[in-house]
Structure formats: structure tokens, C-alpha cells
Amino acid sequence: MTTIVPANAGRTDPGYAGPPRVGGEELVPSRYAVRIGDIDVLVVSDGVLPLPTKMLGHNVEPAVRAAWLNDMFLPQDAFDWSLNVVVVRSGGQTVLIDAGLGLDPNLNLPRAGQLFRRLEAVGIDLAAVTDVVLTHMHMDHVGGLLVDGVKERLRSDLRIHVAAAEVKFWEAPDFTHVNMPQGFPDALRAAAKRFAQEYRSQLRLFDEEHQVAPGVIVQRTGGHTPGHSVVRLASGGDRLTFAGDAVFTVGFEHPDWHNGFEHDPEEAARVRIRLLRELAATGEQLIATHLPFPSVGRVAVDGDAFRWVPVFWDY
């Protein structure tokens, strides 16, 4: 796979506002539509997170990681991680899968947290969202729900589906196996705690698997966090999996590389390999939080590892 690096790749300066706009519109598209049988799927970019490249595989030698980055035409120090969210419409329900970063000024991530502005631009009213599914409770997945004014715009009967193991984990989270930039553990703890407090009455907990809407099933995988889950869509013979943080860009060629945000890296690698084998066998489509936008593609087996096959854009 060849990756073309934009001129702003790895830009971390707070004054950088991203690409220019033309006629009030974003120059780079931030949404992409897919149809799975009778299910409408909209991938929405919440923006990008500039993070250190060692987050991609902190258990490998720096020279090995550097060689992979060089082969991918990616910068060596930091690069932009996509942050993708999905809106699903099925059976009269509008389901938001994850909620983006929101706003944490202490972390200096000004180019993310774009979700609700972009939903509004495409005509999706927050009051129309009937369900939220959280793949896990890291702040780049729940933070959007903590933005001032958002809760007041959501319906009072909103259902938020999350694995019971995830809520339990964040009561006393274990960070002994992660390898995150400074400041992130404290921010993650704070966001998860605040989310659990503010939305406790709307949580709908499940153990291993739960049907959210017709053809929309959330399944706990564990690994990345104890309650990390994926969302499986199936309708009319078509299938798609939203993998959350189970798969990162490097995870196809090197599924055994540990991501710095994984709380159980060994289990996360097992989950990743098992999921990629299944997706390669079924041929179904894959979307993941941190794959390059719009992140829609398929998985192929490539020797002892895997290969990412992006779909051709459908205009």
C-alpha cells in the first residue's frame, strides 16, 4: 500500500488550522457514505491526532519501525492519525458509533474534535440520534459527548451501549502496560470518569454481544481495553465491521506490534490477528477508527501477515 503524505503531516503547532476552505466548504472531504444492504453508513472524520510514531509499535527496535515508516513515506517523528466516527441508520434508528475527541485544551490537539460541526453540516441533528455505541471509553471515543451544550441537544431517552467490562475497568484503570505521551493517562482517566458520571442513567450495558438495531450488533473483543468492542453490520448479504481500535495502520503487516494505547498489548495482538483472519475469510468491508479516512476497505492474507485493500471511492 502506498501512502501519500500531506504537507501538514506531523504538524503539531497550535496555530495550524488545517487546509484552506473554498466557498465555505472544506477543501478535503470529511464524510463518506456506504450502503450495507438496507443499512446506511456514513463515515465522518472527527479530524486528526498528531502523535509520536513510536505509538505504532513500541515493542520493536526503533530501526525496524523507522524502516517501515520510510517504506510508507511517513515522517519518522510524528504523523497524523485519522479519527473516524460512523453514523448508522437502520430500522428507523440512528446510531452514532463513538463520539470523537471533543475538546481537551491541555493536550493541544486543535485539529480534532470536529464531529458535531460536521454532522450539522451534513444535516444530522443530534436530537435524531437514538443510540450511541462506544467501542471503548478512551477520550477520543467519548470526548465529544462531554462538549458543552451537547448533552442538552441529545434526546432524553438516548441509549448508550457499552460493555459492562469497560465501565468496570475505568473505575480503577490499569496503565502499567501502556506507552503513551505525557499527559494522556491523566486526560483519559478524567474523561472516562466524567463520562460515567454524566451519562450513567443512559448506559445500556452488555456482557459479550448485543443487538443495537436491525442488523447492527456490538461484540466485546477485549484487548485494547477490557471492554473494547467492535460493531458488526449485516443486511441483504452485505457485511461490514467497525473495528474501533482493534486495528491500526501498521497492524496489517505487523499485527504483533504493540500500540502505545493498548492496556493489554499481548491480548490486543491476539484479538487483532483473530479479527483480521476472519475479515480476510469473509471478504466483508472494514472501517476502523485510526485507519486513513475514509478507512473503508477489505483485508487479504499476505504470507504470515495481512494486506489492507482500500475500496475505490464511489462517487
Secondary structure, DSSP 8 states (H G I E B T S, - for coil): ------TTTT---TT---S-EETTEESS--EEEEEETTEEEEEEEEEEEEEEGGGG-TTS-HHHHHHHHHHTT--SSEEEEEEEEEEEEETTEEEEE-------GGG--TTB--HHHHHHHTT--GGG--EEE-S--SHHHHGGGGSTTHHHHS-TT-EEEEEHHHHHHTTS---TT----TTHHHHHHHHHHHHHHHHGGGEEEESSEEEEETTEEEEE--SSSTT-EEEEEEETTEEEEE-TTS--GGGTT-TTS--TT-SSHHHHHHHHHHHHHHHHHH--EEE-TTSSTT--EEEEEETTEEEEEE-----
